[in-house]
């Protein structure tokens, strides 16, 4: 039994590593492809729809839609679109670092909308994110385009929205991702057709 548990843990660790590696090269791929950001975003999300769709089929997860799933989908779409636009307007590193200010936004949104006071560990994580962004800023964040940096920061806010909305009772994160990817494809399709 312990052998099976160790194998499953090891396999899951590899899946996380592969996902992180693929996610990390996403910004680089956006930079290298000579299309506009909306076309790239639409193409990326076509692939994502297939992958998530296969997962939904294999896991027999029912595809649902309600107001929380729809709001989550809008946040997913916003994160996708803003990240792609930011990557074309600033450095990929800037876009990634600024998008990962999401934990700070989660804490702020929780305080504003749910009246949840942050725990000590949350504040420490927030401070660490701020220090990291500050170091990054001093080391070259200003080298990127300011508009791209602002879009990346807003994508951090929409990314925080994804996490916040997943906590609601009738939310369904995987359905939000699927519908968010569908919206992203539809928004970018006119641009993709022109490429």
LINDA-V485479 format. One line per field, one symbol per residue. psi: psi as a letter, one per 20 degrees, with the letter a starting at -180 (. if undefined). burial: # if it has 9 or more other C-alpha atoms within 8 Angstrom, else .. Layout:
psi=???
burial=???
This chain:
psi=ghggggggggghgggggggggghhiggghhhhpkrrhhgggggghgghggghggggghikpporpahhgghhhgggggggghggghhhiaqhggggghhkjghghggghhgghikopqrghghggggggggghgggghijhihrpgghgghhghhhghhhhggghiiqhjqnghhggghhhggggghighhhhi.
burial=..........................##.##.....#######.##.##..##..#...........#########################.######.#######.###..........##.##..##..#..##...#..##.####################....###.##################...
